[in-house]
Amino acid sequence: MTGIFPAQSSIDLHRQQFPALANKAYFNFGGQGTLPQASLDAISQTYQYIQHNGPFSTGVNAWLMEEGNATREAIASELGAPTSSITLTENVTVGCNIAMWGIDWQAGDHLLMTDCEHPGVIATAYELQRRYNIEVSTCPILATLNEGNPVEVIAEHLRSRTKLVVLSHLLWNTGQILPLADIVAACRNHPTADAPVRILADAAQSAGSLPLNLPELGVDFYAFTGHKWFCGPEGIGGLYVRPDALESLHPTFIGWRGITFGEKGEPTGWKPDGQRYEVATSAYPLYAGLRAAIATHSAWGTPQERYEQICKLSEYLWRKLSQLDQVHCLKTSPPEAGLVSFQLTNGKPHKQLVQSLEQKGFLLRTLVDPDCIRACVHYFTLPSEIDQLVEAVESMKDEV
Ligand SMILES: Cc1ncc(COP(=O)(O)O)c(C=O)c1O
């Protein structure tokens, strides 16, 4: 352990707010974050408030609208985006689906994605291909982890009919950050494009872990969730739509939350902002849960401070793992964020090591492509947890 980390006592105190951290060494933030007690309390208090004052009443209904506004505001402030650009969803995948289905596809149009996307997003692209007779292709970004230029790879794969590029901002398998602003610029400057090339970023791993200013990045659609790096409850996520891209993205799932009404309650159009993609009744108490999680992180530090701490800790883990025999970190330079992916080179199965580690209280996961183990550190991970994890990997890697 070194002096680059904050005093252990202050972090210990902060960690006490997360019940899940008490009995294990948690390295699965990219799968799901650990909920602070304040979130659990806020969710339960909101359910009670609704039952006490309604559940369906003029008062509760007006209050729920305010809850939605406050939640879009809290999210927008974390993303550096205007509140009106935020749609509340349930998870990353719903946000990706809103963007992918909302484009006015014509037969022969082209969708480009990278070879590092999540299966749900890939499946959506292929269903679009089947239904609208569009072309779907994949570009080789995985190979740019340690050398090469992802911007050039994407630019080389654009076609005149490319309407949408789908990529992850922070790759879930290797932990590479894609230079989103440069990729957006390359798409905007695509010389032979028939129409604007839209860019959808899957932000499953970046929202809540990277400091963000979405308008500066220029991305059109940014789909994220509250339950991973924000450590909110599962069931609340969101989608950012760049204001200039709003009118060309049509709602696909439609309901009372997204429309305007006439005098007789008839639908008259879309809400003017990101709310047009919201549909109907949701688990509203989760909104307060997510806001409480965001407030817990903000009390510790700014998004920039949290990111810097994540990077110090992931570099610490990466350096220690790199020193082990028969362990190969996928990245040959320090990690750019909180994901550290590594492989055993002794031929032992990764799944079995992960299962054995879990029995000892270390929670990690395997990935299939590339075949590896992924350890995620958050800003409140302890260096001592990292020390213990590396010792456990060292002592168990030959036994499994
Ligand atoms: C890159 C990426 N996209 C999408 C998802 C799916 O997230 P959700 O369940 O919030 O839709 C994940 C979850 O691990 C992910 O890592």
The ligand as an SDF file (V2000), in Angstrom:
LIG
                    3D

 16 16  0  0  0  0  0  0  0  0999 V2000
  -21.6190   -2.8640  -22.4050 C   0  0  0  0  0  0  0  0  0  0  0  0
  -22.9160   -3.3240  -21.8140 C   0  0  0  0  0  0  0  0  0  0  0  0
  -24.0590   -3.0760  -22.4580 N   0  0  0  0  0  0  0  0  0  0  0  0
  -25.2470   -3.4510  -21.9720 C   0  0  0  0  0  0  0  0  0  0  0  0
  -25.3340   -4.1210  -20.7840 C   0  0  0  0  0  0  0  0  0  0  0  0
  -26.6890   -4.5120  -20.2970 C   0  0  0  0  0  0  0  0  0  0  0  0
  -27.0630   -3.6330  -19.2730 O   0  0  0  0  0  0  0  0  0  0  0  0
  -28.5820   -3.5000  -18.8160 P   0  0  0  0  0  0  0  0  0  0  0  0
  -28.9400   -4.7590  -18.1120 O   0  0  0  0  0  0  0  0  0  0  0  0
  -28.5950   -2.2970  -17.9150 O   0  0  0  0  0  0  0  0  0  0  0  0
  -29.4030   -3.2940  -20.0260 O   0  0  0  0  0  0  0  0  0  0  0  0
  -24.1770   -4.4080  -20.0520 C   0  0  0  0  0  0  0  0  0  0  0  0
  -24.2500   -5.1430  -18.7830 C   0  0  0  0  0  0  0  0  0  0  0  0
  -23.3200   -5.7400  -18.3300 O   0  0  0  0  0  0  0  0  0  0  0  0
  -22.9340   -3.9930  -20.5870 C   0  0  0  0  0  0  0  0  0  0  0  0
  -21.7890   -4.2260  -19.9480 O   0  0  0  0  0  0  0  0  0  0  0  0
  1  2  1  0
  2  3  1  0
  2 15  2  0
  3  4  2  0
  4  5  1  0
  5  6  1  0
  5 12  2  0
  6  7  1  0
  7  8  1  0
  8  9  2  0
  8 10  1  0
  8 11  1  0
 12 13  1  0
 12 15  1  0
 13 14  2  0
 15 16  1  0
M  END
$$$$
